[in-house]
Amino acid sequence: MFARGTWGELPTDKVDDLATALRPSIDAISACAGYAGVVALANRESGAVVVVTYWETEEEMQGSEQVAAGTRADVTARLPGMKVVDVDRMEIMLRERVATPRNNTAVRHTDLRIPPEKLDTLVGTLRDRWLPQAKQQHGFRACLVSINRANGHAVAASIWDSVADLDAAETALASVREEVRASIGPHSPPTVQRFESVLTEIKLPTPA
């Protein structure tokens, strides 16, 4: 699976308007082949936002680029003060879910840039060392790790029932996070942010 992420900034008093402003754009982009869902994250204190659309294949994601560019322009027009900071296309390398996707969850979003040759090591260490411990923590719902092999961009997102659960996991998982950092060697400090999921619409596989 693949993902196109849009990172932006929004006046904090407009955060509650984000989901409504996104609706016409979601209706448009969801008609594209391979569309698999959308998540919108917001930080009410900083105004930072992330909107991610999911795609079955890289080719289908690429095929939606023109529509996506138009929907980004539409959203910024509907939300005065909204600023797009970055857009990237990534492959989802790790996806673990133990609960049905929903709004109003707490998300820890780690964004880092490392040498591309270190990406597989990062993913492997997260999968083998961090994930088993994370799944044991109260309130764990899901995690996704996405990478761009061309530029060394990686995003790891863990989703929790509540901020209290996220707080507790921060402490419990501190040592294994250091293990992950050590596995990829020296690199620029990651950007770690906390978000609330204000819109979550994920297409789940149909039960057999």
Backbone bond lengths (Angstrom), bond angles and torsions (degrees), N, CA, C in turn:
res aa  C-N    CA-C-N  psi(-1)  N-CA   C-N-CA  omega(-1)  CA-C   N-CA-C  phi
1 M - - - 1.466 - - 1.512 109.60 -
2 F 1.329 116.10 154.64 1.460 122.05 -177.34 1.530 109.83 -129.08
3 A 1.329 114.83 162.50 1.465 120.00 -176.76 1.518 109.96 -143.05
4 R 1.324 115.15 141.89 1.465 120.99 170.44 1.520 106.68 -113.33
5 G 1.325 115.52 118.43 1.451 120.79 -179.03 1.513 111.75 -105.44
6 T 1.314 115.67 138.48 1.463 122.11 174.83 1.515 107.77 -120.86
7 W 1.333 115.95 119.72 1.459 121.97 179.16 1.516 107.99 -102.21
8 G 1.328 116.44 135.45 1.445 119.20 -176.22 1.516 113.20 -149.37
9 E 1.309 114.03 179.17 1.461 122.26 177.78 1.518 108.12 -130.12
10 L 1.333 114.69 140.87 1.454 121.07 -174.83 1.519 108.78 -141.14
11 P 1.342 118.39 138.55 1.465 118.46 173.37 1.522 110.22 -53.43
12 T 1.319 116.54 136.13 1.467 119.58 -173.87 1.528 112.92 -59.99
13 D 1.323 117.05 -27.92 1.468 118.04 179.97 1.531 112.11 -77.94
14 K 1.331 117.43 -0.32 1.464 121.45 179.11 1.527 112.44 -106.70
15 V 1.333 117.83 -1.04 1.461 120.43 -176.20 1.530 111.58 -58.18
16 D 1.327 116.79 -40.56 1.462 119.40 -179.01 1.528 112.51 -67.83
17 D 1.325 117.25 -13.82 1.462 120.80 179.65 1.529 112.28 -91.80
18 L 1.334 117.18 -6.94 1.465 120.14 -171.59 1.523 112.30 -62.26
19 A 1.319 118.09 -50.43 1.462 120.39 -176.57 1.528 111.61 -60.20
20 T 1.330 116.51 -42.23 1.467 120.23 179.49 1.521 111.02 -64.98
21 A 1.340 116.41 -41.24 1.461 120.33 -179.46 1.524 111.54 -66.71
22 L 1.324 116.97 -29.31 1.459 120.87 -179.14 1.527 113.12 -77.32
23 R 1.334 118.10 -23.57 1.456 120.96 -170.07 1.540 114.25 -53.64
24 P 1.352 120.40 -50.81 1.468 118.01 179.99 1.527 112.42 -61.20
25 S 1.324 116.98 -34.71 1.460 120.16 179.34 1.523 111.43 -69.55
26 I 1.333 116.56 -38.57 1.464 119.94 177.56 1.526 109.93 -64.47
27 D 1.310 116.51 -41.13 1.459 119.77 178.65 1.524 110.80 -59.68
28 A 1.333 116.72 -36.44 1.461 120.50 -179.98 1.524 111.91 -74.12
29 I 1.327 116.76 -47.75 1.464 120.01 -175.10 1.525 111.16 -71.80
30 S 1.324 117.76 -28.15 1.463 120.39 -178.30 1.518 112.71 -69.33
31 A 1.336 116.78 -14.82 1.463 120.64 177.31 1.527 111.94 -79.82
32 C 1.329 117.75 -9.60 1.467 121.78 -179.29 1.531 110.03 -76.47
33 A 1.314 115.67 145.82 1.462 121.32 178.91 1.523 110.49 -60.84
34 G 1.322 115.90 136.41 1.454 120.81 175.43 1.508 115.58 86.85
35 Y 1.321 117.45 -2.11 1.469 120.27 179.52 1.525 109.88 -61.98
36 A 1.357 116.18 132.64 1.464 120.09 -176.03 1.522 113.29 -126.29
37 G 1.340 117.94 4.50 1.457 118.81 176.01 1.511 113.41 139.08
38 V 1.342 114.32 177.68 1.460 121.34 -177.99 1.517 109.56 -148.82
39 V 1.310 115.23 147.63 1.465 122.38 172.72 1.520 107.96 -134.73
40 A 1.309 117.04 136.27 1.460 122.15 173.65 1.515 108.70 -121.20
41 L 1.327 115.66 127.48 1.460 122.89 -178.62 1.519 109.03 -117.10
42 A 1.324 116.34 146.46 1.458 120.18 179.45 1.518 110.29 -145.42
43 N 1.329 115.40 145.51 1.455 122.52 172.23 1.525 106.87 -108.69
44 R 1.312 116.56 113.28 1.462 120.48 -173.92 1.521 113.05 -69.21
45 E 1.323 117.55 -20.67 1.465 120.26 -179.18 1.525 112.43 -85.68
46 S 1.331 116.71 -39.95 1.465 119.91 -176.07 1.522 113.44 -99.03
47 G 1.337 117.07 -21.69 1.457 120.61 -175.00 1.517 113.54 83.01
48 A 1.328 117.71 3.83 1.464 120.60 176.34 1.527 109.62 -67.78
49 V 1.331 115.99 139.14 1.463 120.82 178.51 1.525 109.62 -135.56
50 V 1.321 114.87 152.00 1.456 122.13 173.58 1.525 107.48 -135.68
51 V 1.325 116.04 129.66 1.465 121.31 175.47 1.523 107.47 -121.46
52 V 1.323 115.88 123.88 1.463 121.19 -176.51 1.524 109.25 -123.42
53 T 1.338 115.89 129.03 1.456 120.17 170.64 1.526 107.92 -108.71
54 Y 1.335 115.84 145.68 1.462 122.15 -175.68 1.524 110.16 -112.19
55 W 1.346 115.20 145.68 1.459 121.72 -173.03 1.512 110.58 -137.29
56 E 1.325 115.78 144.00 1.455 120.50 -178.25 1.527 112.25 -67.63
57 T 1.332 117.30 -38.79 1.459 120.75 -178.92 1.523 110.10 -136.32
58 E 1.323 115.47 160.86 1.467 120.21 177.13 1.518 110.95 -64.98
59 E 1.328 116.34 -37.94 1.462 120.02 -179.36 1.528 110.98 -64.02
60 E 1.317 116.89 -39.95 1.467 119.47 179.06 1.515 111.20 -69.95
61 M 1.337 117.81 -35.81 1.458 120.09 174.47 1.526 110.31 -61.83
62 Q 1.326 116.25 -45.64 1.465 120.13 179.14 1.527 111.14 -62.36
63 G 1.327 115.98 -36.76 1.457 119.64 -179.76 1.516 114.09 -67.02
64 S 1.334 116.92 -17.32 1.465 120.95 -179.41 1.526 112.89 -95.73
65 E 1.326 117.38 2.87 1.470 120.11 -171.99 1.530 112.80 -59.05
66 Q 1.306 117.48 -43.09 1.466 119.30 -177.38 1.527 110.83 -64.48
67 V 1.323 116.27 -42.52 1.461 119.62 177.91 1.527 109.96 -64.70
68 A 1.328 116.41 -41.26 1.467 120.01 -178.93 1.526 111.76 -62.83
69 A 1.324 117.00 -40.72 1.464 120.00 178.47 1.523 110.65 -61.25
70 G 1.316 116.28 -40.20 1.459 119.82 178.32 1.515 112.35 -67.43
71 T 1.326 117.41 -38.87 1.462 119.64 -179.37 1.527 111.19 -69.37
72 R 1.344 117.76 -34.64 1.469 119.28 176.30 1.526 110.34 -62.49
73 A 1.319 116.35 -42.32 1.467 120.12 178.99 1.531 110.36 -64.19
74 D 1.321 116.36 -38.42 1.466 120.21 179.94 1.532 111.30 -65.10
75 V 1.331 116.30 -42.15 1.462 119.49 -178.30 1.523 110.95 -65.74
76 T 1.326 117.38 -43.56 1.465 119.31 179.21 1.527 111.07 -64.64
77 A 1.326 117.16 -29.99 1.464 119.70 176.59 1.527 110.89 -71.35
78 R 1.330 116.95 -34.84 1.465 120.08 -178.95 1.526 112.48 -80.00
79 L 1.334 117.00 -19.53 1.463 121.14 -178.26 1.529 109.60 -119.43
80 P 1.303 119.21 89.54 1.466 121.18 178.58 1.527 111.14 -55.73
81 G 1.315 115.64 131.49 1.457 120.30 -179.17 1.514 114.08 95.17
82 M 1.331 117.20 -10.63 1.454 121.11 178.01 1.527 109.39 -70.65
83 K 1.338 115.85 131.52 1.460 121.50 -179.16 1.518 109.34 -128.23
84 V 1.332 116.43 127.07 1.464 121.02 175.26 1.523 108.34 -84.91
85 V 1.336 116.24 123.73 1.458 121.90 -176.79 1.523 111.89 -97.19
86 D 1.332 116.63 -38.03 1.463 120.00 -176.48 1.520 109.35 -159.69
87 V 1.325 115.39 152.44 1.465 122.75 173.55 1.520 106.58 -135.91
88 D 1.330 116.99 133.40 1.460 119.67 178.08 1.529 109.51 -143.07
89 R 1.336 114.31 154.93 1.460 121.52 178.93 1.518 107.71 -115.73
90 M 1.328 116.39 130.47 1.455 120.49 -169.32 1.521 111.38 -138.79
91 E 1.325 114.57 155.17 1.460 120.95 173.51 1.524 108.65 -98.43
92 I 1.336 116.24 133.59 1.457 120.76 178.72 1.532 108.45 -84.77
93 M 1.322 115.11 114.70 1.456 121.07 -174.58 1.528 112.87 -98.26
94 L 1.312 116.21 -23.53 1.465 120.76 -178.96 1.521 107.70 -141.14
95 R 1.326 115.07 125.85 1.472 120.09 179.96 1.519 107.81 -142.75
96 E 1.294 116.59 113.89 1.466 122.13 -178.91 1.522 107.83 -130.42
97 R 1.313 115.83 128.12 1.467 120.21 -177.60 1.515 109.48 -136.30
98 V 1.334 116.94 129.03 1.469 120.63 178.78 1.522 111.39 -116.81
99 A 1.333 117.41 -1.02 1.461 121.55 -179.82 1.523 109.02 -144.33
100 T 1.309 115.90 153.49 1.462 121.28 -179.55 1.527 110.56 -64.94
101 P 1.332 118.55 134.84 1.468 120.49 179.25 1.527 111.68 -58.76
102 R 1.332 116.28 141.09 1.462 121.10 176.75 1.519 109.67 -155.70
103 N 1.324 114.96 166.77 1.469 121.09 175.50 1.525 110.51 -75.38
104 N 1.331 114.03 170.63 1.466 122.08 171.76 1.527 113.08 63.53
105 T 1.307 116.10 37.25 1.455 120.90 171.15 1.527 108.79 -102.87
106 A 1.330 115.65 164.95 1.461 121.89 178.00 1.527 108.67 -99.21
107 V 1.318 116.29 133.95 1.463 121.28 -174.40 1.527 110.29 -125.73
108 R 1.324 115.80 129.42 1.467 121.73 171.11 1.519 107.01 -100.33
109 H 1.325 116.11 118.82 1.472 123.20 -172.24 1.526 108.11 -116.78
110 T 1.342 115.41 114.23 1.462 120.99 -179.82 1.517 108.78 -111.64
111 D 1.316 115.88 123.10 1.462 123.23 -176.63 1.521 107.86 -117.62
112 L 1.326 116.94 122.65 1.462 118.24 -179.35 1.519 111.25 -142.72
113 R 1.326 113.68 156.83 1.464 122.52 177.91 1.518 107.62 -121.07
114 I 1.320 115.90 121.47 1.453 121.08 -178.20 1.522 108.55 -135.78
115 P 1.334 118.41 165.75 1.463 119.49 175.08 1.529 109.99 -56.44
116 P 1.318 117.92 133.06 1.472 119.85 -176.53 1.523 114.07 -53.57
117 E 1.324 116.99 -31.94 1.465 118.68 -178.98 1.533 112.71 -69.65
118 K 1.331 117.46 -10.32 1.465 121.89 178.96 1.534 112.66 -94.17
119 L 1.319 117.26 -5.64 1.463 120.08 -174.04 1.520 112.65 -63.15
120 D 1.322 117.55 -43.09 1.457 119.42 -179.12 1.525 111.70 -65.55
121 T 1.337 116.36 -34.56 1.459 119.79 176.11 1.521 110.42 -64.57
122 L 1.320 116.32 -43.30 1.460 120.58 177.84 1.523 111.14 -58.44
123 V 1.325 116.25 -49.94 1.459 120.39 -178.06 1.526 110.41 -62.20
124 G 1.318 116.84 -43.69 1.454 120.38 -178.91 1.519 112.90 -63.36
125 T 1.329 117.16 -41.05 1.457 120.20 179.84 1.525 111.14 -69.09
126 L 1.303 117.25 -39.77 1.462 119.91 175.65 1.519 111.10 -62.17
127 R 1.315 116.30 -43.04 1.471 120.38 -179.18 1.533 111.76 -67.26
128 D 1.320 117.17 -44.49 1.463 120.50 -171.39 1.526 113.76 -87.93
129 R 1.322 117.54 -29.08 1.453 120.35 -174.30 1.530 113.00 -110.95
130 W 1.346 116.76 -49.48 1.460 119.51 -175.56 1.524 112.18 -76.30
131 L 1.314 118.17 -47.12 1.463 121.38 -172.32 1.531 113.39 -60.24
132 P 1.339 120.40 -46.37 1.468 118.29 179.58 1.524 113.31 -57.38
133 Q 1.336 116.92 -36.79 1.458 119.24 178.93 1.532 111.41 -74.86
134 A 1.327 116.11 -38.23 1.468 119.24 179.31 1.522 111.36 -61.62
135 K 1.316 117.32 -39.94 1.463 120.84 -178.00 1.528 112.38 -66.09
136 Q 1.315 116.77 -18.48 1.458 120.42 177.93 1.529 112.78 -83.25
137 Q 1.323 117.03 -10.54 1.465 120.48 -176.13 1.526 110.76 -82.85
138 H 1.315 114.95 144.04 1.471 120.36 179.03 1.526 110.18 -62.86
139 G 1.324 116.24 133.62 1.459 120.82 175.58 1.504 115.41 87.73
140 F 1.342 118.67 -0.27 1.460 119.89 177.73 1.520 109.61 -65.82
141 R 1.335 116.19 132.49 1.458 121.45 -179.60 1.530 112.61 -116.87
142 A 1.329 116.21 -41.77 1.463 118.60 -174.61 1.520 110.14 -169.56
143 C 1.330 114.44 165.28 1.464 120.23 169.04 1.521 108.37 -148.69
144 L 1.320 114.70 150.25 1.459 121.81 175.38 1.519 107.99 -138.02
145 V 1.327 115.42 137.74 1.462 121.59 175.22 1.521 107.33 -125.59
146 S 1.322 115.54 122.46 1.461 121.95 -176.94 1.519 109.72 -123.72
147 I 1.333 115.87 146.69 1.463 119.74 -177.68 1.517 110.92 -137.58
148 N 1.328 114.59 156.34 1.456 122.90 169.19 1.526 106.40 -120.75
149 R 1.321 116.63 108.69 1.460 120.60 -175.18 1.520 112.77 -68.75
150 A 1.314 117.13 -20.86 1.462 119.88 -177.70 1.521 112.20 -74.79
151 N 1.326 117.89 -36.37 1.464 120.04 -173.87 1.533 114.13 -119.77
152 G 1.334 118.27 1.26 1.466 120.55 178.23 1.517 114.56 75.76
153 H 1.324 116.73 15.74 1.461 121.45 179.44 1.532 109.04 -80.55
154 A 1.318 116.59 131.54 1.458 121.64 176.39 1.520 109.58 -134.59
155 V 1.316 115.67 142.73 1.463 122.29 177.00 1.517 108.28 -130.84
156 A 1.323 115.78 127.09 1.461 121.68 174.59 1.515 108.23 -118.11
157 A 1.316 116.44 124.13 1.462 121.09 -179.99 1.517 109.36 -123.82
158 S 1.318 116.17 128.21 1.471 120.79 173.42 1.521 108.18 -115.17
159 I 1.319 115.69 140.22 1.461 121.96 -173.09 1.530 108.57 -117.29
160 W 1.336 115.74 135.17 1.460 122.40 -172.74 1.522 110.39 -132.44
161 D 1.333 115.49 155.05 1.462 120.17 -179.31 1.525 112.20 -60.66
162 S 1.333 116.48 -38.10 1.460 119.80 -173.41 1.522 109.86 -151.07
163 V 1.316 115.30 166.09 1.464 120.76 175.42 1.526 110.14 -62.84
164 A 1.332 117.18 -37.18 1.465 120.52 178.62 1.524 110.95 -61.16
165 D 1.335 117.07 -40.53 1.462 120.32 177.48 1.520 110.91 -65.69
166 L 1.316 116.66 -40.25 1.459 120.91 177.79 1.524 110.65 -64.00
167 D 1.320 116.52 -42.77 1.471 120.33 177.87 1.526 110.88 -57.46
168 A 1.328 116.24 -46.92 1.462 120.19 -178.30 1.521 111.18 -64.98
169 A 1.324 116.66 -39.05 1.463 120.45 -179.92 1.526 111.77 -68.03
170 E 1.329 116.95 -33.47 1.470 120.47 177.44 1.520 110.10 -53.74
171 T 1.318 115.96 -45.68 1.462 120.63 -178.99 1.528 111.35 -72.25
172 A 1.316 116.09 -45.82 1.462 120.42 -175.45 1.525 112.50 -64.68
173 L 1.321 116.85 -31.44 1.465 121.02 -174.35 1.526 113.38 -101.66
174 A 1.330 117.11 8.51 1.469 120.14 -176.13 1.525 112.15 -58.75
175 S 1.324 118.05 -43.64 1.466 120.27 -175.94 1.515 112.08 -68.90
176 V 1.330 117.24 -38.62 1.459 118.49 -179.58 1.529 110.84 -73.10
177 R 1.337 117.50 -27.96 1.473 118.96 174.10 1.530 110.03 -64.09
178 E 1.330 116.86 -38.90 1.468 119.89 176.89 1.519 110.68 -63.92
179 E 1.299 116.01 -35.78 1.464 120.58 176.81 1.530 110.75 -63.29
180 V 1.313 115.95 -41.41 1.465 120.29 178.12 1.526 110.05 -63.25
181 R 1.335 116.48 -45.38 1.465 119.86 180.00 1.527 110.92 -60.59
182 A 1.316 116.25 -43.06 1.461 120.46 -178.54 1.528 111.21 -64.10
183 S 1.317 117.32 -31.32 1.463 120.82 -176.33 1.521 112.83 -66.64
184 I 1.331 117.18 -25.16 1.472 119.42 -177.58 1.521 112.33 -105.45
185 G 1.320 117.12 1.15 1.454 120.19 175.05 1.513 112.70 73.23
186 P 1.352 116.52 -171.11 1.474 120.93 -177.30 1.533 111.66 -60.02
187 H 1.317 115.65 138.08 1.461 121.26 176.92 1.520 108.42 -162.20
188 S 1.300 116.06 167.34 1.460 120.15 178.56 1.523 109.47 -62.46
189 P 1.327 117.44 144.67 1.466 119.45 -179.60 1.528 111.21 -57.54
190 P 1.330 117.27 137.47 1.460 119.55 178.07 1.518 111.32 -71.26
191 T 1.316 115.56 157.47 1.458 121.52 171.99 1.524 107.70 -98.31
192 V 1.320 115.79 117.05 1.463 121.13 -178.32 1.529 108.34 -111.64
193 Q 1.312 116.21 125.42 1.458 121.41 179.18 1.525 109.67 -132.51
194 R 1.309 114.28 155.54 1.460 120.82 173.87 1.516 109.18 -109.94
195 F 1.329 114.52 139.00 1.446 120.53 -178.65 1.523 110.84 -134.14
196 E 1.306 113.54 161.25 1.467 122.24 167.82 1.519 107.32 -106.74
197 S 1.314 116.93 135.96 1.467 119.28 174.73 1.528 108.48 -80.30
198 V 1.335 115.52 111.36 1.466 119.98 -177.46 1.524 111.84 -96.23
199 L 1.336 116.03 -15.53 1.472 120.40 177.60 1.525 107.43 -151.99
200 T 1.329 115.82 125.12 1.462 120.33 -179.96 1.525 108.70 -139.28
201 E 1.306 115.78 114.19 1.461 121.35 177.20 1.524 107.75 -136.89
202 I 1.308 116.39 98.61 1.457 122.39 -176.50 1.522 109.21 -116.01
203 K 1.325 116.54 130.31 1.454 120.02 174.78 1.507 109.17 -77.52
204 L 1.315 117.70 115.90 1.452 122.45 179.34 1.534 110.28 -92.02
205 P 1.333 116.72 149.32 1.465 118.98 177.84 1.519 111.43 -58.76
206 T 1.321 115.92 141.96 1.462 120.54 177.69 1.524 109.55 -74.02
207 P 1.336 118.29 127.00 1.466 120.22 179.98 1.530 111.25 -56.52
208 A 1.323 115.35 142.01 1.467 119.98 -179.82 1.531 110.48 -69.76
